[in-house]
Amino acid sequence: MKIRMIGLVFALLFCVSFSPVYAAEEPGYFTQLGQAFPRGLKNIVSFPWEIPSTISRYDQKTDGNPRVFRDMAGFVDGTFRAVTRLGCGVWDVLFSVVPGQQNELPLKPETFF
């Protein structure tokens, strides 16, 4: 019985000693707010630039397709990317005040400026 009690005490001490270690890895509330909110505002402001940026990226490809088709494909892809950037920006702005680590979508580039 004593061995079980000692084992239980050691198990509880083991669990209690590691909880501060994991808590220290998360950034603070204001640090997280200071990263997510400006990133969201930058994405909301810069989402229209996604379309011309994607069109120019498609226009520089040399895959044998006519330039008109490459530009149309860049416009369609840029529109989807712009909607994604706008949605990610709105998400970051709205949920930046929620405590906890928010996992953002990996946008490339993360912001345009």
VEXVEXDO-767720 format. One record per atom (N, C-alpha, C): residue number from 1; residue in three letters; atom name; x, y, z. Coordinates in pm, whole numbers, plus 32768, in hexadecimal, padded with zeros to 4 digits. Example, Ala and Ser with C-alpha at 12.3 -4.5 7.8 and 13.67 -1.06 7.14 Angstrom:
- 1, ALA, N, 8527, 7DC7, 830C
- 1, ALA, CA, 84CE, 7E3E, 830C
- 1, ALA, C, 8528, 7EB6, 830C
- 2, SER, N, 8505, 7F1F, 82C4
- 2, SER, CA, 8557, 7F96, 82CA
- 2, SER, C, 850A, 8003, 8313
END
This chain:
- 1, MET, N, 8052, 7F89, 8000
- 1, MET, CA, 8000, 8000, 8000
- 1, MET, C, 8057, 807E, 8000
- 2, LYS, N, 80C4, 807A, 804E
- 2, LYS, CA, 811C, 80EE, 8055
- 2, LYS, C, 8161, 8105, 7FCE
- 3, ILE, N, 8182, 809A, 7F89
- 3, ILE, CA, 81C5, 80A7, 7F08
- 3, ILE, C, 8168, 80E8, 7EA2
- 4, ARG, N, 80E8, 80C4, 7EA8
- 4, ARG, CA, 8088, 8100, 7E4C
- 4, ARG, C, 8077, 8195, 7E6A
- 5, MET, N, 8072, 81B9, 7EE8
- 5, MET, CA, 8063, 8245, 7F0E
- 5, MET, C, 80DE, 8296, 7EE2
- 6, ILE, N, 8155, 825D, 7EF8
- 6, ILE, CA, 81CF, 82A2, 7ECF
- 6, ILE, C, 81D2, 82B0, 7E36
- 7, GLY, N, 81AA, 8248, 7DF0
- 7, GLY, CA, 81A4, 824F, 7D5E
- 7, GLY, C, 8140, 82B8, 7D30
- 8, LEU, N, 80CE, 82C2, 7D72
- 8, LEU, CA, 8069, 8326, 7D50
- 8, LEU, C, 809E, 83B2, 7D68
- 9, VAL, N, 80E2, 83C6, 7DD7
- 9, VAL, CA, 811B, 8449, 7DF6
- 9, VAL, C, 8183, 846F, 7D8C
- 10, PHE, N, 81DA, 8412, 7D66
- 10, PHE, CA, 823E, 842F, 7CFE
- 10, PHE, C, 81FC, 844A, 7C77
- 11, ALA, N, 8192, 8402, 7C58
- 11, ALA, CA, 814C, 841A, 7BD9
- 11, ALA, C, 810D, 84A4, 7BD8
- 12, LEU, N, 80D1, 84CD, 7C47
- 12, LEU, CA, 8095, 8553, 7C4F
- 12, LEU, C, 8101, 85BF, 7C48
- 13, LEU, N, 816F, 85AC, 7C8C
- 13, LEU, CA, 81DD, 860D, 7C85
- 13, LEU, C, 8215, 8616, 7BF7
- 14, PHE, N, 821D, 85A6, 7BB3
- 14, PHE, CA, 824D, 85A3, 7B2A
- 14, PHE, C, 81F1, 85F5, 7ACF
- 15, CYS, N, 816E, 85E2, 7ADF
- 15, CYS, CA, 810D, 862C, 7A8C
- 15, CYS, C, 810D, 86C0, 7AAC
- 16, VAL, N, 8117, 86E3, 7B2B
- 16, VAL, CA, 8115, 876E, 7B53
- 16, VAL, C, 8194, 87B6, 7B27
- 17, SER, N, 8203, 8772, 7B28
- 17, SER, CA, 8282, 87B4, 7B06
- 17, SER, C, 828C, 87D5, 7A71
- 18, PHE, N, 8245, 8790, 7A19
- 18, PHE, CA, 8250, 87AA, 798A
- 18, PHE, C, 81E8, 880D, 7956
- 19, SER, N, 8181, 882D, 79A2
- 19, SER, CA, 811C, 888B, 7970
- 19, SER, C, 8153, 8917, 795C
- 20, PRO, N, 81AA, 894E, 79B3
- 20, PRO, CA, 81E1, 89D3, 7996
- 20, PRO, C, 823C, 89D5, 791B
- 21, VAL, N, 827B, 8967, 78FC
- 21, VAL, CA, 82D3, 8962, 7888
- 21, VAL, C, 8282, 8974, 7809
- 22, TYR, N, 8211, 8931, 77FD
- 22, TYR, CA, 81BE, 893F, 7786
- 22, TYR, C, 817B, 89C7, 7781
- 23, ALA, N, 815A, 89FF, 77F1
- 23, ALA, CA, 811B, 8A84, 77F2
- 23, ALA, C, 817D, 8AEF, 77C6
- 24, ALA, N, 81FB, 8ADD, 77DF
- 24, ALA, CA, 825F, 8B41, 77BB
- 24, ALA, C, 8279, 8B44, 7725
- 25, GLU, N, 8259, 8ADA, 76DD
- 25, GLU, CA, 8272, 8AD6, 764D
- 25, GLU, C, 8211, 8B2A, 75FD
- 26, GLU, N, 8198, 8B3F, 762F
- 26, GLU, CA, 8135, 8B8E, 75E7
- 26, GLU, C, 8155, 8C22, 75F6
- 27, PRO, N, 8144, 8C70, 758B
- 27, PRO, CA, 815C, 8CFF, 7599
- 27, PRO, C, 80EF, 8D3E, 75F0
- 28, GLY, N, 810D, 8DAF, 7629
- 28, GLY, CA, 80AD, 8DF5, 767D
- 28, GLY, C, 8038, 8E29, 762C
- 29, TYR, N, 7FCF, 8E53, 7674
- 29, TYR, CA, 7F55, 8E81, 7632
- 29, TYR, C, 7F71, 8EFA, 75DA
- 30, PHE, N, 7FB9, 8F5B, 7611
- 30, PHE, CA, 7FD1, 8FD5, 75C5
- 30, PHE, C, 8035, 8FBF, 7553
- 31, THR, N, 808F, 8F61, 7564
- 31, THR, CA, 80EB, 8F3E, 74F7
- 31, THR, C, 809E, 8F01, 7484
- 32, GLN, N, 8045, 8EA5, 74A4
- 32, GLN, CA, 7FF2, 8E65, 743D
- 32, GLN, C, 7F97, 8ECB, 73FB
- 33, LEU, N, 7F5D, 8F26, 744B
- 33, LEU, CA, 7F06, 8F8F, 7414
- 33, LEU, C, 7F55, 8FED, 73BB
- 34, GLY, N, 7FD0, 900D, 73E4
- 34, GLY, CA, 8025, 9066, 7395
- 34, GLY, C, 8057, 9029, 7314
- 35, GLN, N, 8051, 8FA7, 7306
- 35, GLN, CA, 807A, 8F66, 7289
- 35, GLN, C, 8003, 8F4F, 722D
- 36, ALA, N, 7F94, 8F21, 7263
- 36, ALA, CA, 7F22, 8EFA, 7210
- 36, ALA, C, 7ED4, 8F73, 71DD
- 37, PHE, N, 7EBE, 8FD8, 722F
- 37, PHE, CA, 7E6C, 9049, 7206
- 37, PHE, C, 7EAB, 9098, 7194
- 38, PRO, N, 7F2C, 90C0, 719D
- 38, PRO, CA, 7F67, 9108, 712A
- 38, PRO, C, 7F71, 90B3, 70AC
- 39, ARG, N, 7F8C, 9031, 70BC
- 39, ARG, CA, 7F93, 8FD9, 7047
- 39, ARG, C, 7F0A, 8FD5, 7002
- 40, GLY, N, 7E9F, 8FD0, 7052
- 40, GLY, CA, 7E18, 8FCF, 7019
- 40, GLY, C, 7DF7, 9050, 6FD1
- 41, LEU, N, 7E1C, 90C2, 700F
- 41, LEU, CA, 7E02, 9143, 6FCD
- 41, LEU, C, 7E51, 914E, 6F4A
- 42, LYS, N, 7ECE, 9122, 6F4B
- 42, LYS, CA, 7F1E, 9126, 6ED0
- 42, LYS, C, 7EE1, 90D0, 6E63
- 43, ASN, N, 7EAD, 905C, 6E87
- 43, ASN, CA, 7E6F, 9004, 6E23
- 43, ASN, C, 7DEC, 903D, 6DEF
- 44, ILE, N, 7DA0, 907F, 6E45
- 44, ILE, CA, 7D22, 90BC, 6E18
- 44, ILE, C, 7D40, 912E, 6DB6
- 45, VAL, N, 7DA4, 917F, 6DD5
- 45, VAL, CA, 7DC5, 91F0, 6D7F
- 45, VAL, C, 7E03, 91C3, 6CFC
- 46, SER, N, 7E55, 9159, 6D02
- 46, SER, CA, 7EA3, 9134, 6C8B
- 46, SER, C, 7E63, 90C6, 6C36
- 47, PHE, N, 7DEC, 9099, 6C55
- 47, PHE, CA, 7DB4, 902B, 6C06
- 47, PHE, C, 7D9E, 904D, 6B73
- 48, PRO, N, 7D80, 90CA, 6B4B
- 48, PRO, CA, 7D6F, 90E4, 6ABC
- 48, PRO, C, 7DF0, 90D2, 6A6B
- 49, TRP, N, 7E65, 90E3, 6AAB
- 49, TRP, CA, 7EE4, 90D4, 6A63
- 49, TRP, C, 7F04, 9042, 6A43
- 50, GLU, N, 7EB8, 8FE8, 6A7A
- 50, GLU, CA, 7ED0, 8F5A, 6A5E
- 50, GLU, C, 7EB2, 8F39, 69CC
- 51, ILE, N, 7E4F, 8F79, 6991
- 51, ILE, CA, 7E29, 8F5A, 6906
- 51, ILE, C, 7E95, 8F84, 68A4
- 52, PRO, N, 7EC4, 9002, 68A5
- 52, PRO, CA, 7F2E, 9023, 6845
- 52, PRO, C, 7FB1, 8FD9, 6860
- 53, SER, N, 7FCD, 8FBC, 68DE
- 53, SER, CA, 8046, 8F73, 68FF
- 53, SER, C, 8042, 8EE5, 68C4
- 54, THR, N, 7FD0, 8EA4, 68CF
- 54, THR, CA, 7FC3, 8E1D, 6899
- 54, THR, C, 7FC2, 8E1E, 6801
- 55, ILE, N, 7F82, 8E83, 67C4
- 55, ILE, CA, 7F83, 8E8C, 6733
- 55, ILE, C, 8012, 8E9D, 6701
- 56, SER, N, 8061, 8EF1, 6743
- 56, SER, CA, 80EC, 8F04, 6715
- 56, SER, C, 813E, 8E86, 6729
- 57, ARG, N, 8122, 8E3A, 6793
- 57, ARG, CA, 816A, 8DBB, 67A8
- 57, ARG, C, 8148, 8D58, 6739
- 58, TYR, N, 80C9, 8D4F, 6714
- 58, TYR, CA, 809F, 8CF5, 66A8
- 58, TYR, C, 80D4, 8D25, 6622
- 59, ASP, N, 80DD, 8DAA, 6610
- 59, ASP, CA, 810A, 8DE1, 6591
- 59, ASP, C, 819D, 8DC3, 6577
- 60, GLN, N, 81EA, 8DB1, 65DE
- 60, GLN, CA, 8279, 8D96, 65D0
- 60, GLN, C, 8298, 8D04, 65B3
- 61, LYS, N, 8235, 8CAC, 65BF
- 61, LYS, CA, 824C, 8C1E, 65A2
- 61, LYS, C, 8261, 8C0B, 650D
- 62, THR, N, 82B2, 8BAB, 64EC
- 62, THR, CA, 82C7, 8B88, 645F
- 62, THR, C, 82A3, 8AF5, 644D
- 63, ASP, N, 8221, 8ADA, 644E
- 63, ASP, CA, 81F4, 8A4F, 6444
- 63, ASP, C, 81B7, 8A30, 63BB
- 64, GLY, N, 81C3, 8A8C, 635B
- 64, GLY, CA, 8192, 8A72, 62D5
- 64, GLY, C, 8103, 8AA0, 62BD
- 65, ASN, N, 80BC, 8AC8, 6324
- 65, ASN, CA, 8033, 8AFA, 6313
- 65, ASN, C, 8036, 8B8C, 62E6
- 66, PRO, N, 7FCF, 8BB7, 629B
- 66, PRO, CA, 7FC9, 8C43, 6273
- 66, PRO, C, 7FBD, 8C9E, 62EE
- 67, ARG, N, 7FEB, 8D19, 62DD
- 67, ARG, CA, 7FEC, 8D77, 634C
- 67, ARG, C, 7F5F, 8D93, 6380
- 68, VAL, N, 7EFC, 8D95, 632A
- 68, VAL, CA, 7E72, 8DB0, 6353
- 68, VAL, C, 7E42, 8D45, 63B5
- 69, PHE, N, 7E5F, 8CC8, 6399
- 69, PHE, CA, 7E34, 8C5B, 63F1
- 69, PHE, C, 7E7D, 8C61, 6478
- 70, ARG, N, 7EFF, 8C83, 6471
- 70, ARG, CA, 7F4B, 8C8F, 64EF
- 70, ARG, C, 7F13, 8D00, 6544
- 71, ASP, N, 7EF2, 8D6F, 6505
- 71, ASP, CA, 7EBC, 8DE1, 6550
- 71, ASP, C, 7E31, 8DC3, 6588
- 72, MET, N, 7DDF, 8D7C, 653C
- 72, MET, CA, 7D5B, 8D57, 6570
- 72, MET, C, 7D67, 8CF7, 65E6
- 73, ALA, N, 7DC2, 8C97, 65DB
- 73, ALA, CA, 7DD8, 8C3B, 6649
- 73, ALA, C, 7E0F, 8C85, 66C3
- 74, GLY, N, 7E66, 8CE6, 66AD
- 74, GLY, CA, 7E9A, 8D37, 671B
- 74, GLY, C, 7E2E, 8D8B, 675C
- 75, PHE, N, 7DD0, 8DBD, 670A
- 75, PHE, CA, 7D62, 8E0B, 6743
- 75, PHE, C, 7D08, 8DB5, 679A
- 76, VAL, N, 7CE6, 8D3F, 676A
- 76, VAL, CA, 7C8F, 8CE5, 67B9
- 76, VAL, C, 7CD5, 8CBA, 6839
- 77, ASP, N, 7D52, 8C90, 682D
- 77, ASP, CA, 7D9E, 8C66, 68A3
- 77, ASP, C, 7DB3, 8CDD, 6902
- 78, GLY, N, 7DCF, 8D53, 68CC
- 78, GLY, CA, 7DE0, 8DCA, 691F
- 78, GLY, C, 7D62, 8DF1, 6968
- 79, THR, N, 7CEF, 8DDE, 6927
- 79, THR, CA, 7C70, 8DFB, 696A
- 79, THR, C, 7C5B, 8D9F, 69E0
- 80, PHE, N, 7C75, 8D1E, 69CE
- 80, PHE, CA, 7C67, 8CC1, 6A3E
- 80, PHE, C, 7CCB, 8CE2, 6AAD
- 81, ARG, N, 7D45, 8D07, 6A87
- 81, ARG, CA, 7DA9, 8D2B, 6AEB
- 81, ARG, C, 7D82, 8DAB, 6B35
- 82, ALA, N, 7D45, 8E0A, 6AED
- 82, ALA, CA, 7D1A, 8E86, 6B2D
- 82, ALA, C, 7CAA, 8E6D, 6B91
- 83, VAL, N, 7C4C, 8E18, 6B6C
- 83, VAL, CA, 7BE0, 8DF5, 6BCA
- 83, VAL, C, 7C18, 8DAE, 6C44
- 84, THR, N, 7C79, 8D56, 6C2E
- 84, THR, CA, 7CB9, 8D11, 6C9F
- 84, THR, C, 7D03, 8D74, 6CF8
- 85, ARG, N, 7D4C, 8DD2, 6CBD
- 85, ARG, CA, 7D95, 8E36, 6D0B
- 85, ARG, C, 7D35, 8E8E, 6D5A
- 86, LEU, N, 7CC5, 8EB5, 6D1D
- 86, LEU, CA, 7C62, 8F05, 6D62
- 86, LEU, C, 7C25, 8EB7, 6DD6
- 87, GLY, N, 7C03, 8E39, 6DBD
- 87, GLY, CA, 7BC9, 8DE7, 6E28
- 87, GLY, C, 7C2A, 8DD1, 6E9A
- 88, CYS, N, 7CA9, 8DBA, 6E7A
- 88, CYS, CA, 7D0E, 8DA8, 6EE4
- 88, CYS, C, 7D20, 8E29, 6F32
- 89, GLY, N, 7D1C, 8E9A, 6EEE
- 89, GLY, CA, 7D2A, 8F1A, 6F33
- 89, GLY, C, 7CB7, 8F35, 6F91
- 90, VAL, N, 7C3E, 8F1C, 6F63
- 90, VAL, CA, 7BC8, 8F2F, 6FB9
- 90, VAL, C, 7BCF, 8ED0, 7030
- 91, TRP, N, 7BF6, 8E54, 7017
- 91, TRP, CA, 7C03, 8DF2, 7084
- 91, TRP, C, 7C68, 8E23, 70EB
- 92, ASP, N, 7CDD, 8E51, 70BC
- 92, ASP, CA, 7D44, 8E7F, 7119
- 92, ASP, C, 7D16, 8EF7, 716B
- 93, VAL, N, 7CD0, 8F55, 712B
- 93, VAL, CA, 7CA2, 8FCC, 7174
- 93, VAL, C, 7C37, 8FA6, 71DA
- 94, LEU, N, 7BD7, 8F55, 71B2
- 94, LEU, CA, 7B6A, 8F32, 720E
- 94, LEU, C, 7B97, 8EDA, 7281
- 95, PHE, N, 7BEE, 8E7A, 7264
- 95, PHE, CA, 7C12, 8E1A, 72CC
- 95, PHE, C, 7C98, 8E37, 730D
- 96, SER, N, 7CD3, 8EAB, 72F1
- 96, SER, CA, 7D51, 8ECD, 7334
- 96, SER, C, 7D3A, 8EEB, 73C7
- 97, VAL, N, 7CC0, 8F11, 73EC
- 97, VAL, CA, 7CA3, 8F31, 7478
- 97, VAL, C, 7C84, 8EB4, 74CB
- 98, VAL, N, 7C72, 8E43, 7489
- 98, VAL, CA, 7C56, 8DC7, 74D0
- 98, VAL, C, 7CDA, 8D90, 7507
- 99, PRO, N, 7CE0, 8D76, 758B
- 99, PRO, CA, 7D5E, 8D41, 75C2
- 99, PRO, C, 7D7D, 8CB8, 7588
- 100, GLY, N, 7DFD, 8C9D, 757B
- 100, GLY, CA, 7E29, 8C1C, 7547
- 100, GLY, C, 7E6E, 8C2D, 74C2
- 101, GLN, N, 7EB7, 8BC7, 749C
- 101, GLN, CA, 7F03, 8BCB, 741F
- 101, GLN, C, 7EA5, 8BB1, 73AA
- 102, GLN, N, 7EA1, 8C0D, 734C
- 102, GLN, CA, 7E4E, 8BFD, 72D4
- 102, GLN, C, 7EA7, 8BCB, 7264
- 103, ASN, N, 7E81, 8B60, 7225
- 103, ASN, CA, 7ECE, 8B2B, 71B5
- 103, ASN, C, 7E9A, 8B68, 7134
- 104, GLU, N, 7EEB, 8BC1, 70FA
- 104, GLU, CA, 7EC1, 8C03, 707F
- 104, GLU, C, 7EDD, 8BAB, 7006
- 105, LEU, N, 7E9B, 8BCA, 6F99
- 105, LEU, CA, 7EB6, 8B83, 6F1D
- 105, LEU, C, 7F3D, 8BB0, 6EE5
- 106, PRO, N, 7F87, 8B56, 6EAC
- 106, PRO, CA, 800B, 8B7D, 6E78
- 106, PRO, C, 7FFF, 8BC6, 6DF3
- 107, LEU, N, 7FF6, 8C4A, 6DF7
- 107, LEU, CA, 7FEF, 8C99, 6D7D
- 107, LEU, C, 807D, 8CB8, 6D4E
- 108, LYS, N, 808F, 8CBC, 6CCB
- 108, LYS, CA, 8112, 8CDD, 6C93
- 108, LYS, C, 8103, 8D50, 6C33
- 109, PRO, N, 813A, 8DC2, 6C4B
- 109, PRO, CA, 817C, 8DED, 6CC5
- 109, PRO, C, 8116, 8E03, 6D35
- 110, GLU, N, 8145, 8E03, 6DB0
- 110, GLU, CA, 80EB, 8E12, 6E22
- 110, GLU, C, 80A0, 8E97, 6E19
- 111, THR, N, 80E7, 8F01, 6DF9
- 111, THR, CA, 80AB, 8F83, 6DDB
- 111, THR, C, 80F9, 8FC1, 6D67
- 112, PHE, N, 80BC, 9020, 6D22
- 112, PHE, CA, 8101, 905F, 6CB3
- 112, PHE, C, 815D, 90CF, 6CE1
- 113, PHE, N, 8141, 9108, 6D56
- 113, PHE, CA, 8198, 9173, 6D8A
- 113, PHE, C, 81A6, 9166, 6E1E
END
